[in-house]
Every structure is written in structure tokens, then in C-alpha cells.
Amino acid sequence: MIRELIHDDIFLSQKSAPAAKEDKAIAKDLLDTLIAHKDGCVGMAANMIGQLKCIIAFENGGKYMIMYNPKIIGTSGGYDTEEGCLSYTGGPKKVRRFNSIQVEFQDDRFKKCVKIFTGFTAQVIQHEIDHTNGVLI
């Protein structure tokens, strides 16, 4: 189900709770909402649809991916950039990102995975993980 986007800074600045198998419906709604906004958005976190759960969804090489409880466990190649966000209406903000990240997460079966992402996909994942930690972009 496509959900309404949240723009409340107080809500969005709260840290998300760990996701569990019971939260798969939230992930489905998150993905549906991301796809509905695909013309202006490549990633979303569950808090953007009103759910304080540590779930992100993003476009990765033409396919969509969902991560439960993602954590960045390694980084390299830092750079400064500007990013905008559908939930933040104040325009682009300056942020520090890494060209390569190693992420530990759970897949849709809640199996632990570790994967390296680079380039734009790495930037999107960092942005969405910031959301799960209550960092406003």
C-alpha cells in the first residue's frame, strides 16, 4: 500500500527500533511508496512513511532492494556532497559521504548478510541509514 510521506522533523529525528519478521508488511508498504515516487526518489526509510522501524528500501542497478536493520561496518573514500530528500522540504544540505561502504543487514528471510556497495548506491544507503538513526537530511 502506498503511504503518505511524513514531513514532521520531530518524528523524523527519532531513532528507529530494530525490525523483526513481523514488520514485513511495513517493508512492503515502504517499497510500494518508493516505487510510486520513483520519478523523484531512489531510496526511502520506514520513518518516512510513519513507521519507526529500521528498514530501508532503495533502487540498486535497476532492481529494488530492502534491508532490515542495516549497519555500516566499514567505509572508504570520503567526500563532501549535497543531498535533498522528499521528507525534508528545506532544499539540499551539505553532507559527508563515503564512496565505498560495507553494510551488515538482514534480508527478507532475516538472514544476516554483509555486502559492499560503491558509488551512488552507497550514497543512497548512507542517506537512508541516517534516517533510521534520526538524522535529518
N, CA, C and O atoms as CSV, one atom per row, in Angstrom:
chain,resi,resn,atom,element,x,y,z
A,1,MET,N,N,0.836,-1.167,0.000
A,1,MET,CA,C,0.000,0.000,0.000
A,1,MET,C,C,0.895,1.250,0.000
A,1,MET,O,O,1.882,1.323,0.732
A,2,ILE,N,N,0.537,2.195,-0.811
A,2,ILE,CA,C,1.276,3.453,-0.876
A,2,ILE,C,C,0.878,4.301,0.337
A,2,ILE,O,O,-0.303,4.544,0.583
A,3,ARG,N,N,1.882,4.741,1.079
A,3,ARG,CA,C,1.654,5.532,2.299
A,3,ARG,C,C,1.985,6.997,2.073
A,3,ARG,O,O,2.758,7.344,1.181
A,4,GLU,N,N,1.396,7.837,2.882
A,4,GLU,CA,C,1.679,9.267,2.860
A,4,GLU,C,C,3.074,9.506,3.424
A,4,GLU,O,O,3.486,8.847,4.379
A,5,LEU,N,N,3.799,10.449,2.830
A,5,LEU,CA,C,5.132,10.785,3.312
A,5,LEU,C,C,5.038,11.691,4.540
A,5,LEU,O,O,4.188,12.578,4.614
A,6,ILE,N,N,5.920,11.450,5.489
A,6,ILE,CA,C,5.983,12.223,6.731
A,6,ILE,C,C,6.981,13.368,6.555
A,6,ILE,O,O,8.071,13.181,6.016
A,7,HIS,N,N,6.583,14.565,7.024
A,7,HIS,CA,C,7.456,15.749,6.945
A,7,HIS,C,C,7.709,16.359,8.320
A,7,HIS,O,O,8.283,17.445,8.408
A,8,ASP,N,N,7.305,15.701,9.375
A,8,ASP,CA,C,7.430,16.208,10.737
A,8,ASP,C,C,8.848,15.964,11.253
A,8,ASP,O,O,9.233,14.822,11.505
A,9,ASP,N,N,9.627,17.043,11.410
A,9,ASP,CA,C,11.020,16.932,11.853
A,9,ASP,C,C,11.156,16.246,13.213
A,9,ASP,O,O,12.118,15.512,13.434
A,10,ILE,N,N,10.218,16.472,14.116
A,10,ILE,CA,C,10.295,15.842,15.441
A,10,ILE,C,C,10.162,14.330,15.308
A,10,ILE,O,O,10.928,13.585,15.921
A,11,PHE,N,N,9.201,13.871,14.516
A,11,PHE,CA,C,9.044,12.433,14.299
A,11,PHE,C,C,10.265,11.857,13.591
A,11,PHE,O,O,10.797,10.826,14.003
A,12,LEU,N,N,10.708,12.521,12.527
A,12,LEU,CA,C,11.821,12.007,11.714
A,12,LEU,C,C,13.149,12.009,12.467
A,12,LEU,O,O,14.075,11.298,12.077
A,13,SER,N,N,13.257,12.790,13.531
A,13,SER,CA,C,14.520,12.844,14.281
A,13,SER,C,C,14.612,11.764,15.359
A,13,SER,O,O,15.583,11.728,16.114
A,14,GLN,N,N,13.618,10.893,15.438
A,14,GLN,CA,C,13.654,9.795,16.395
A,14,GLN,C,C,14.391,8.595,15.806
A,14,GLN,O,O,14.268,8.303,14.616
A,15,LYS,N,N,15.150,7.912,16.642
A,15,LYS,CA,C,15.864,6.714,16.213
A,15,LYS,C,C,14.864,5.568,16.046
A,15,LYS,O,O,13.960,5.400,16.865
A,16,SER,N,N,15.031,4.794,14.996
A,16,SER,CA,C,14.134,3.678,14.704
A,16,SER,C,C,14.457,2.461,15.564
A,16,SER,O,O,15.611,2.227,15.923
A,17,ALA,N,N,13.433,1.699,15.884
A,17,ALA,CA,C,13.581,0.449,16.633
A,17,ALA,C,C,14.001,-0.665,15.670
A,17,ALA,O,O,13.716,-0.587,14.475
A,18,PRO,N,N,14.667,-1.687,16.174
A,18,PRO,CA,C,15.034,-2.811,15.308
A,18,PRO,C,C,13.794,-3.435,14.653
A,18,PRO,O,O,12.728,-3.525,15.262
A,19,ALA,N,N,13.963,-3.857,13.415
A,19,ALA,CA,C,12.886,-4.522,12.686
A,19,ALA,C,C,12.903,-6.015,12.984
A,19,ALA,O,O,13.948,-6.589,13.289
A,20,ALA,N,N,11.724,-6.636,12.889
A,20,ALA,CA,C,11.564,-8.075,13.110
A,20,ALA,C,C,10.738,-8.658,11.966
A,20,ALA,O,O,10.208,-7.923,11.132
A,21,LYS,N,N,10.637,-9.966,11.938
A,21,LYS,CA,C,9.877,-10.634,10.876
A,21,LYS,C,C,8.447,-10.119,10.785
A,21,LYS,O,O,7.865,-10.088,9.700
A,22,GLU,N,N,7.885,-9.719,11.904
A,22,GLU,CA,C,6.516,-9.204,11.935
A,22,GLU,C,C,6.377,-7.873,11.193
A,22,GLU,O,O,5.259,-7.408,10.975
A,23,ASP,N,N,7.484,-7.261,10.807
A,23,ASP,CA,C,7.466,-5.957,10.150
A,23,ASP,C,C,7.533,-6.045,8.627
A,23,ASP,O,O,7.747,-5.030,7.964
A,24,LYS,N,N,7.356,-7.217,8.072
A,24,LYS,CA,C,7.434,-7.365,6.615
A,24,LYS,C,C,6.377,-6.544,5.886
A,24,LYS,O,O,6.621,-6.078,4.774
A,25,ALA,N,N,5.205,-6.360,6.495
A,25,ALA,CA,C,4.163,-5.542,5.859
A,25,ALA,C,C,4.628,-4.084,5.741
A,25,ALA,O,O,4.300,-3.406,4.768
A,26,ILE,N,N,5.384,-3.609,6.723
A,26,ILE,CA,C,5.935,-2.257,6.653
A,26,ILE,C,C,6.896,-2.154,5.470
A,26,ILE,O,O,6.869,-1.175,4.723
A,27,ALA,N,N,7.738,-3.160,5.306
A,27,ALA,CA,C,8.691,-3.166,4.188
A,27,ALA,C,C,7.957,-3.160,2.847
A,27,ALA,O,O,8.383,-2.485,1.909
A,28,LYS,N,N,6.873,-3.898,2.754
A,28,LYS,CA,C,6.078,-3.937,1.512
A,28,LYS,C,C,5.506,-2.562,1.223
A,28,LYS,O,O,5.581,-2.088,0.090
A,29,ASP,N,N,4.927,-1.907,2.244
A,29,ASP,CA,C,4.393,-0.556,2.065
A,29,ASP,C,C,5.498,0.431,1.703
A,29,ASP,O,O,5.290,1.324,0.882
A,30,LEU,N,N,6.658,0.274,2.306
A,30,LEU,CA,C,7.797,1.142,2.005
A,30,LEU,C,C,8.194,1.006,0.544
A,30,LEU,O,O,8.413,2.007,-0.137
A,31,LEU,N,N,8.288,-0.209,0.066
A,31,LEU,CA,C,8.644,-0.454,-1.328
A,31,LEU,C,C,7.568,0.089,-2.270
A,31,LEU,O,O,7.892,0.720,-3.276
A,32,ASP,N,N,6.306,-0.147,-1.957
A,32,ASP,CA,C,5.208,0.389,-2.783
A,32,ASP,C,C,5.280,1.910,-2.864
A,32,ASP,O,O,5.080,2.490,-3.931
A,33,THR,N,N,5.565,2.550,-1.737
A,33,THR,CA,C,5.635,4.010,-1.686
A,33,THR,C,C,6.846,4.516,-2.468
A,33,THR,O,O,6.751,5.515,-3.181
A,34,LEU,N,N,7.984,3.831,-2.337
A,34,LEU,CA,C,9.175,4.207,-3.099
A,34,LEU,C,C,8.907,4.115,-4.595
A,34,LEU,O,O,9.238,5.035,-5.343
A,35,ILE,N,N,8.318,3.028,-5.031
A,35,ILE,CA,C,8.033,2.849,-6.461
A,35,ILE,C,C,7.067,3.921,-6.958
A,35,ILE,O,O,7.196,4.399,-8.085
A,36,ALA,N,N,6.112,4.297,-6.132
A,36,ALA,CA,C,5.164,5.350,-6.507
A,36,ALA,C,C,5.853,6.702,-6.685
A,36,ALA,O,O,5.346,7.566,-7.400
A,37,HIS,N,N,7.004,6.889,-6.037
A,37,HIS,CA,C,7.756,8.148,-6.119
A,37,HIS,C,C,9.049,7.997,-6.930
A,37,HIS,O,O,9.957,8.818,-6.800
A,38,LYS,N,N,9.137,6.974,-7.748
A,38,LYS,CA,C,10.393,6.658,-8.439
A,38,LYS,C,C,10.895,7.772,-9.353
A,38,LYS,O,O,12.086,7.811,-9.660
A,39,ASP,N,N,10.032,8.672,-9.792
A,39,ASP,CA,C,10.484,9.760,-10.651
A,39,ASP,C,C,11.337,10.784,-9.904
A,39,ASP,O,O,12.109,11.516,-10.522
A,40,GLY,N,N,11.199,10.837,-8.573
A,40,GLY,CA,C,11.972,11.823,-7.815
A,40,GLY,C,C,12.676,11.255,-6.603
A,40,GLY,O,O,13.145,12.006,-5.748
A,41,CYS,N,N,12.759,9.914,-6.518
A,41,CYS,CA,C,13.315,9.311,-5.308
A,41,CYS,C,C,13.905,7.939,-5.633
A,41,CYS,O,O,13.324,7.167,-6.396
A,42,VAL,N,N,15.072,7.646,-5.042
A,42,VAL,CA,C,15.722,6.341,-5.270
A,42,VAL,C,C,15.868,5.528,-3.989
A,42,VAL,O,O,16.355,4.399,-4.028
A,43,GLY,N,N,15.449,6.090,-2.849
A,43,GLY,CA,C,15.539,5.360,-1.595
A,43,GLY,C,C,14.621,5.949,-0.553
A,43,GLY,O,O,14.288,7.134,-0.595
A,44,MET,N,N,14.208,5.099,0.400
A,44,MET,CA,C,13.353,5.539,1.499
A,44,MET,C,C,13.649,4.699,2.729
A,44,MET,O,O,14.090,3.552,2.645
A,45,ALA,N,N,13.388,5.315,3.874
A,45,ALA,CA,C,13.447,4.616,5.159
A,45,ALA,C,C,12.036,4.563,5.721
A,45,ALA,O,O,11.199,5.403,5.391
A,46,ALA,N,N,11.771,3.575,6.569
A,46,ALA,CA,C,10.419,3.360,7.084
A,46,ALA,C,C,9.859,4.565,7.839
A,46,ALA,O,O,8.646,4.774,7.839
A,47,ASN,N,N,10.714,5.357,8.480
A,47,ASN,CA,C,10.174,6.513,9.201
A,47,ASN,C,C,9.564,7.542,8.248
A,47,ASN,O,O,8.731,8.349,8.658
A,48,MET,N,N,9.970,7.515,6.995
A,48,MET,CA,C,9.404,8.437,6.011
A,48,MET,C,C,7.944,8.119,5.713
A,48,MET,O,O,7.233,8.957,5.159
A,49,ILE,N,N,7.483,6.909,6.074
A,49,ILE,CA,C,6.073,6.546,5.910
A,49,ILE,C,C,5.400,6.351,7.273
A,49,ILE,O,O,4.354,5.711,7.374
A,50,GLY,N,N,6.015,6.908,8.311
A,50,GLY,CA,C,5.392,6.912,9.626
A,50,GLY,C,C,5.659,5.696,10.494
A,50,GLY,O,O,4.954,5.477,11.478
A,51,GLN,N,N,6.664,4.899,10.150
A,51,GLN,CA,C,6.971,3.687,10.911
A,51,GLN,C,C,8.397,3.767,11.454
A,51,GLN,O,O,9.351,3.809,10.678
A,52,LEU,N,N,8.547,3.789,12.760
A,52,LEU,CA,C,9.874,3.889,13.373
A,52,LEU,C,C,10.509,2.505,13.501
A,52,LEU,O,O,10.753,2.010,14.601
A,53,LYS,N,N,10.767,1.903,12.352
A,53,LYS,CA,C,11.424,0.599,12.273
A,53,LYS,C,C,12.646,0.733,11.375
A,53,LYS,O,O,12.647,1.511,10.421
A,54,CYS,N,N,13.668,-0.018,11.685
A,54,CYS,CA,C,14.940,0.077,10.968
A,54,CYS,C,C,14.866,-0.752,9.674
A,54,CYS,O,O,15.382,-1.867,9.586
A,55,ILE,N,N,14.203,-0.155,8.681
A,55,ILE,CA,C,14.015,-0.780,7.375
A,55,ILE,C,C,14.282,0.284,6.320
A,55,ILE,O,O,13.797,1.410,6.432
A,56,ILE,N,N,15.055,-0.071,5.293
A,56,ILE,CA,C,15.268,0.829,4.169
A,56,ILE,C,C,14.970,0.091,2.871
A,56,ILE,O,O,15.076,-1.133,2.797
A,57,ALA,N,N,14.596,0.856,1.854
A,57,ALA,CA,C,14.384,0.325,0.503
A,57,ALA,C,C,15.055,1.284,-0.465
A,57,ALA,O,O,15.040,2.498,-0.261
A,58,PHE,N,N,15.639,0.733,-1.515
A,58,PHE,CA,C,16.333,1.588,-2.481
A,58,PHE,C,C,16.461,0.871,-3.823
A,58,PHE,O,O,16.344,-0.350,-3.922
A,59,GLU,N,N,16.706,1.682,-4.844
A,59,GLU,CA,C,16.930,1.161,-6.183
A,59,GLU,C,C,18.413,0.844,-6.311
A,59,GLU,O,O,19.259,1.663,-5.953
A,60,ASN,N,N,18.726,-0.327,-6.813
A,60,ASN,CA,C,20.110,-0.789,-6.915
A,60,ASN,C,C,20.320,-1.427,-8.287
A,60,ASN,O,O,19.994,-2.596,-8.493
A,61,GLY,N,N,20.866,-0.651,-9.218
A,61,GLY,CA,C,21.137,-1.186,-10.550
A,61,GLY,C,C,19.901,-1.640,-11.296
A,61,GLY,O,O,19.943,-2.654,-11.993
A,62,GLY,N,N,18.804,-0.919,-11.170
A,62,GLY,CA,C,17.583,-1.255,-11.882
A,62,GLY,C,C,16.654,-2.193,-11.132
A,62,GLY,O,O,15.553,-2.479,-11.603
A,63,LYS,N,N,17.081,-2.678,-9.967
A,63,LYS,CA,C,16.241,-3.543,-9.140
A,63,LYS,C,C,16.084,-2.897,-7.766
A,63,LYS,O,O,16.935,-2.123,-7.327
A,64,TYR,N,N,14.996,-3.225,-7.107
A,64,TYR,CA,C,14.772,-2.684,-5.764
A,64,TYR,C,C,15.264,-3.670,-4.714
A,64,TYR,O,O,15.197,-4.886,-4.895
A,65,MET,N,N,15.757,-3.121,-3.619
A,65,MET,CA,C,16.307,-3.927,-2.539
A,65,MET,C,C,15.780,-3.410,-1.210
A,65,MET,O,O,15.628,-2.203,-1.016
A,66,ILE,N,N,15.502,-4.331,-0.299
A,66,ILE,CA,C,15.076,-3.974,1.057
A,66,ILE,C,C,16.123,-4.508,2.028
A,66,ILE,O,O,16.611,-5.628,1.882
A,67,MET,N,N,16.455,-3.694,3.011
A,67,MET,CA,C,17.364,-4.110,4.079
A,67,MET,C,C,16.672,-3.912,5.418
A,67,MET,O,O,16.076,-2.866,5.678
A,68,TYR,N,N,16.759,-4.922,6.255
A,68,TYR,CA,C,16.294,-4.830,7.630
A,68,TYR,C,C,17.521,-4.644,8.524
A,68,TYR,O,O,18.515,-5.357,8.384
A,69,ASN,N,N,17.443,-3.696,9.428
A,69,ASN,CA,C,18.479,-3.446,10.433
A,69,ASN,C,C,19.879,-3.243,9.836
A,69,ASN,O,O,20.844,-3.852,10.297
A,70,PRO,N,N,19.988,-2.384,8.808
A,70,PRO,CA,C,21.314,-2.171,8.207
A,70,PRO,C,C,22.239,-1.366,9.119
A,70,PRO,O,O,21.810,-0.452,9.822
A,71,LYS,N,N,23.519,-1.735,9.083
A,71,LYS,CA,C,24.563,-1.010,9.813
A,71,LYS,C,C,25.776,-0.920,8.910
A,71,LYS,O,O,26.160,-1.905,8.278
A,72,ILE,N,N,26.374,0.241,8.846
A,72,ILE,CA,C,27.615,0.412,8.099
A,72,ILE,C,C,28.746,-0.049,9.001
A,72,ILE,O,O,28.915,0.459,10.110
A,73,ILE,N,N,29.522,-1.018,8.519
A,73,ILE,CA,C,30.605,-1.571,9.333
A,73,ILE,C,C,31.982,-1.267,8.751
A,73,ILE,O,O,33.000,-1.630,9.341
A,74,GLY,N,N,32.017,-0.605,7.603
A,74,GLY,CA,C,33.291,-0.205,7.008
A,74,GLY,C,C,33.064,0.874,5.968
A,74,GLY,O,O,32.036,0.883,5.291
A,75,THR,N,N,34.029,1.792,5.835
A,75,THR,CA,C,33.915,2.885,4.866
A,75,THR,C,C,35.281,3.187,4.259
A,75,THR,O,O,36.321,2.904,4.854
A,76,SER,N,N,35.254,3.769,3.057
A,76,SER,CA,C,36.483,4.310,2.465
A,76,SER,C,C,36.119,5.361,1.428
A,76,SER,O,O,35.024,5.352,0.865
A,77,GLY,N,N,37.051,6.258,1.188
A,77,GLY,CA,C,36.875,7.273,0.150
A,77,GLY,C,C,35.876,8.352,0.486
A,77,GLY,O,O,34.900,8.531,-0.243
A,78,GLY,N,N,36.092,9.088,1.581
A,78,GLY,CA,C,35.169,10.143,1.994
A,78,GLY,C,C,35.138,11.318,1.038
A,78,GLY,O,O,36.153,11.672,0.438
A,79,TYR,N,N,33.972,11.916,0.902
A,79,TYR,CA,C,33.811,13.107,0.065
A,79,TYR,C,C,32.639,13.933,0.586
A,79,TYR,O,O,31.776,13.421,1.300
A,80,ASP,N,N,32.616,15.212,0.224
A,80,ASP,CA,C,31.531,16.110,0.601
A,80,ASP,C,C,30.598,16.281,-0.594
A,80,ASP,O,O,31.046,16.366,-1.737
A,81,THR,N,N,29.294,16.331,-0.316
A,81,THR,CA,C,28.297,16.488,-1.372
A,81,THR,C,C,27.073,17.193,-0.808
A,81,THR,O,O,27.056,17.574,0.362
A,82,GLU,N,N,26.055,17.366,-1.631
A,82,GLU,CA,C,24.770,17.913,-1.203
A,82,GLU,C,C,23.684,16.917,-1.552
A,82,GLU,O,O,23.730,16.266,-2.596
A,83,GLU,N,N,22.694,16.805,-0.657
A,83,GLU,CA,C,21.582,15.893,-0.887
A,83,GLU,C,C,20.265,16.562,-0.545
A,83,GLU,O,O,20.186,17.402,0.352
A,84,GLY,N,N,19.239,16.174,-1.274
A,84,GLY,CA,C,17.878,16.567,-0.963
A,84,GLY,C,C,17.117,15.346,-0.467
A,84,GLY,O,O,17.644,14.234,-0.450
A,85,CYS,N,N,15.873,15.571,-0.066
A,85,CYS,CA,C,15.077,14.472,0.474
A,85,CYS,C,C,13.600,14.806,0.328
A,85,CYS,O,O,13.194,15.953,0.514
A,86,LEU,N,N,12.800,13.800,-0.005
A,86,LEU,CA,C,11.352,14.012,-0.118
A,86,LEU,C,C,10.720,14.414,1.202
A,86,LEU,O,O,9.712,15.121,1.210
A,87,SER,N,N,11.292,13.977,2.323
A,87,SER,CA,C,10.694,14.297,3.618
A,87,SER,C,C,11.217,15.612,4.192
A,87,SER,O,O,10.693,16.103,5.192
A,88,TYR,N,N,12.238,16.178,3.573
A,88,TYR,CA,C,12.794,17.448,4.050
A,88,TYR,C,C,12.580,18.494,2.965
A,88,TYR,O,O,13.114,18.369,1.863
A,89,THR,N,N,11.812,19.510,3.271
A,89,THR,CA,C,11.439,20.494,2.259
A,89,THR,C,C,12.350,21.715,2.235
A,89,THR,O,O,12.069,22.671,1.512
A,90,GLY,N,N,13.433,21.706,3.006
A,90,GLY,CA,C,14.309,22.862,3.105
A,90,GLY,C,C,15.380,22.952,2.029
A,90,GLY,O,O,16.258,23.810,2.121
A,91,GLY,N,N,15.340,22.105,1.018
A,91,GLY,CA,C,16.344,22.133,-0.037
A,91,GLY,C,C,17.549,21.283,0.310
A,91,GLY,O,O,17.617,20.715,1.400
A,92,PRO,N,N,18.498,21.190,-0.605
A,92,PRO,CA,C,19.676,20.339,-0.386
A,92,PRO,C,C,20.502,20.788,0.818
A,92,PRO,O,O,20.587,21.974,1.138
A,93,LYS,N,N,21.112,19.788,1.476
A,93,LYS,CA,C,22.008,20.038,2.607
A,93,LYS,C,C,23.373,19.433,2.303
A,93,LYS,O,O,23.480,18.432,1.594
A,94,LYS,N,N,24.409,20.054,2.849
A,94,LYS,CA,C,25.761,19.522,2.703
A,94,LYS,C,C,25.943,18.347,3.658
A,94,LYS,O,O,25.566,18.419,4.828
A,95,VAL,N,N,26.526,17.264,3.144
A,95,VAL,CA,C,26.765,16.062,3.943
A,95,VAL,C,C,28.112,15.446,3.561
A,95,VAL,O,O,28.655,15.709,2.488
A,96,ARG,N,N,28.625,14.633,4.457
A,96,ARG,CA,C,29.860,13.874,4.212
A,96,ARG,C,C,29.453,12.434,3.928
A,96,ARG,O,O,28.713,11.834,4.708
A,97,ARG,N,N,29.926,11.882,2.829
A,97,ARG,CA,C,29.616,10.514,2.433
A,97,ARG,C,C,30.902,9.764,2.105
A,97,ARG,O,O,31.987,10.343,2.048
A,98,PHE,N,N,30.750,8.457,1.892
A,98,PHE,CA,C,31.876,7.598,1.535
A,98,PHE,C,C,31.575,6.896,0.217
A,98,PHE,O,O,30.449,6.461,-0.023
A,99,ASN,N,N,32.590,6.792,-0.631
A,99,ASN,CA,C,32.409,6.173,-1.941
A,99,ASN,C,C,32.170,4.670,-1.830
A,99,ASN,O,O,31.476,4.088,-2.664
A,100,SER,N,N,32.738,4.043,-0.811
A,100,SER,CA,C,32.570,2.601,-0.626
A,100,SER,C,C,32.172,2.327,0.822
A,100,SER,O,O,32.779,2.844,1.760
A,101,ILE,N,N,31.138,1.500,0.981
A,101,ILE,CA,C,30.696,1.133,2.328
A,101,ILE,C,C,30.481,-0.377,2.403
A,101,ILE,O,O,30.099,-1.022,1.426
A,102,GLN,N,N,30.734,-0.909,3.567
A,102,GLN,CA,C,30.419,-2.310,3.840
A,102,GLN,C,C,29.230,-2.291,4.805
A,102,GLN,O,O,29.283,-1.663,5.863
A,103,VAL,N,N,28.165,-2.985,4.423
A,103,VAL,CA,C,26.926,-2.946,5.192
A,103,VAL,C,C,26.571,-4.346,5.690
A,103,VAL,O,O,26.599,-5.322,4.940
A,104,GLU,N,N,26.236,-4.410,6.974
A,104,GLU,CA,C,25.694,-5.636,7.559
A,104,GLU,C,C,24.192,-5.410,7.697
A,104,GLU,O,O,23.764,-4.379,8.215
A,105,PHE,N,N,23.399,-6.361,7.242
A,105,PHE,CA,C,21.945,-6.220,7.275
A,105,PHE,C,C,21.290,-7.589,7.270
A,105,PHE,O,O,21.957,-8.617,7.152
A,106,GLN,N,N,19.976,-7.581,7.402
A,106,GLN,CA,C,19.204,-8.810,7.270
A,106,GLN,C,C,18.364,-8.715,5.997
A,106,GLN,O,O,17.801,-7.666,5.681
A,107,ASP,N,N,18.294,-9.838,5.272
A,107,ASP,CA,C,17.495,-9.876,4.050
A,107,ASP,C,C,16.038,-10.189,4.379
A,107,ASP,O,O,15.654,-10.183,5.549
A,108,ASP,N,N,15.226,-10.460,3.364
A,108,ASP,CA,C,13.802,-10.692,3.604
A,108,ASP,C,C,13.501,-11.987,4.355
A,108,ASP,O,O,12.374,-12.186,4.808
A,109,ARG,N,N,14.486,-12.864,4.493
A,109,ARG,CA,C,14.338,-14.076,5.311
A,109,ARG,C,C,14.956,-13.874,6.698
A,109,ARG,O,O,14.994,-14.788,7.521
A,110,PHE,N,N,15.438,-12.652,6.929
A,110,PHE,CA,C,16.115,-12.258,8.157
A,110,PHE,C,C,17.423,-13.023,8.348
A,110,PHE,O,O,17.860,-13.289,9.468
A,111,LYS,N,N,18.025,-13.364,7.218
A,111,LYS,CA,C,19.351,-13.957,7.206
A,111,LYS,C,C,20.366,-12.812,7.220
A,111,LYS,O,O,20.219,-11.835,6.484
A,112,LYS,N,N,21.398,-12.940,8.063
A,112,LYS,CA,C,22.440,-11.918,8.144
A,112,LYS,C,C,23.251,-11.915,6.852
A,112,LYS,O,O,23.662,-12.965,6.358
A,113,CYS,N,N,23.473,-10.721,6.315
A,113,CYS,CA,C,24.244,-10.534,5.088
A,113,CYS,C,C,25.261,-9.429,5.308
A,113,CYS,O,O,25.046,-8.537,6.128
A,114,VAL,N,N,26.352,-9.483,4.590
A,114,VAL,CA,C,27.342,-8.417,4.564
A,114,VAL,C,C,27.678,-8.184,3.096
A,114,VAL,O,O,28.003,-9.120,2.366
A,115,LYS,N,N,27.596,-6.927,2.673
A,115,LYS,CA,C,27.830,-6.614,1.258
A,115,LYS,C,C,28.507,-5.253,1.134
A,115,LYS,O,O,28.284,-4.358,1.949
A,116,ILE,N,N,29.326,-5.114,0.117
A,116,ILE,CA,C,29.989,-3.840,-0.186
A,116,ILE,C,C,29.216,-3.142,-1.298
A,116,ILE,O,O,28.846,-3.760,-2.297
A,117,PHE,N,N,28.979,-1.858,-1.112
A,117,PHE,CA,C,28.319,-1.021,-2.109
A,117,PHE,C,C,29.230,0.158,-2.420
A,117,PHE,O,O,29.961,0.632,-1.550
A,118,THR,N,N,29.185,0.628,-3.664
A,118,THR,CA,C,30.027,1.743,-4.072
A,118,THR,C,C,29.212,2.783,-4.842
A,118,THR,O,O,28.078,2.539,-5.253
A,119,GLY,N,N,29.832,3.949,-5.020
A,119,GLY,CA,C,29.249,4.996,-5.848
A,119,GLY,C,C,27.922,5.519,-5.339
A,119,GLY,O,O,27.708,5.673,-4.137
A,120,PHE,N,N,27.025,5.792,-6.297
A,120,PHE,CA,C,25.746,6.397,-5.962
A,120,PHE,C,C,24.903,5.506,-5.052
A,120,PHE,O,O,24.235,6.007,-4.148
A,121,THR,N,N,24.926,4.206,-5.278
A,121,THR,CA,C,24.162,3.299,-4.419
A,121,THR,C,C,24.642,3.401,-2.973
A,121,THR,O,O,23.829,3.399,-2.048
A,122,ALA,N,N,25.952,3.489,-2.775
A,122,ALA,CA,C,26.500,3.647,-1.416
A,122,ALA,C,C,25.996,4.948,-0.799
A,122,ALA,O,O,25.662,4.984,0.385
A,123,GLN,N,N,25.940,5.996,-1.580
A,123,GLN,CA,C,25.459,7.285,-1.069
A,123,GLN,C,C,23.996,7.182,-0.644
A,123,GLN,O,O,23.622,7.686,0.415
A,124,VAL,N,N,23.177,6.540,-1.454
A,124,VAL,CA,C,21.754,6.385,-1.129
A,124,VAL,C,C,21.585,5.598,0.162
A,124,VAL,O,O,20.792,5.982,1.022
A,125,ILE,N,N,22.318,4.503,0.307
A,125,ILE,CA,C,22.217,3.684,1.516
A,125,ILE,C,C,22.616,4.487,2.750
A,125,ILE,O,O,21.961,4.391,3.788
A,126,GLN,N,N,23.681,5.277,2.648
A,126,GLN,CA,C,24.104,6.103,3.778
A,126,GLN,C,C,23.013,7.089,4.170
A,126,GLN,O,O,22.758,7.301,5.355
A,127,HIS,N,N,22.374,7.687,3.179
A,127,HIS,CA,C,21.289,8.629,3.419
A,127,HIS,C,C,20.145,7.950,4.166
A,127,HIS,O,O,19.623,8.495,5.139
A,128,GLU,N,N,19.756,6.760,3.709
A,128,GLU,CA,C,18.628,6.057,4.329
A,128,GLU,C,C,18.979,5.546,5.732
A,128,GLU,O,O,18.133,5.581,6.626
A,129,ILE,N,N,20.196,5.079,5.931
A,129,ILE,CA,C,20.599,4.652,7.267
A,129,ILE,C,C,20.617,5.856,8.220
A,129,ILE,O,O,20.276,5.718,9.395
A,130,ASP,N,N,21.013,7.034,7.718
A,130,ASP,CA,C,20.907,8.239,8.541
A,130,ASP,C,C,19.473,8.425,9.021
A,130,ASP,O,O,19.240,8.732,10.190
A,131,HIS,N,N,18.508,8.240,8.115
A,131,HIS,CA,C,17.100,8.351,8.506
A,131,HIS,C,C,16.764,7.425,9.669
A,131,HIS,O,O,16.096,7.839,10.616
A,132,THR,N,N,17.220,6.175,9.606
A,132,THR,CA,C,16.901,5.212,10.665
A,132,THR,C,C,17.517,5.611,12.004
A,132,THR,O,O,17.055,5.187,13.064
A,133,ASN,N,N,18.560,6.427,11.941
A,133,ASN,CA,C,19.219,6.903,13.161
A,133,ASN,C,C,18.701,8.272,13.607
A,133,ASN,O,O,19.241,8.868,14.539
A,134,GLY,N,N,17.661,8.766,12.946
A,134,GLY,CA,C,17.076,10.046,13.328
A,134,GLY,C,C,17.833,11.250,12.852
A,134,GLY,O,O,17.631,12.351,13.364
A,135,VAL,N,N,18.720,11.066,11.865
A,135,VAL,CA,C,19.492,12.181,11.308
A,135,VAL,C,C,18.688,12.798,10.173
A,135,VAL,O,O,18.361,12.120,9.199
A,136,LEU,N,N,18.369,14.085,10.299
A,136,LEU,CA,C,17.604,14.785,9.275
A,136,LEU,C,C,18.524,15.245,8.152
A,136,LEU,O,O,19.583,15.822,8.396
A,137,ILE,N,N,18.114,14.986,6.948
A,137,ILE,CA,C,18.906,15.390,5.775
A,137,ILE,C,C,18.257,16.604,5.151
A,137,ILE,O,O,18.749,17.121,4.148
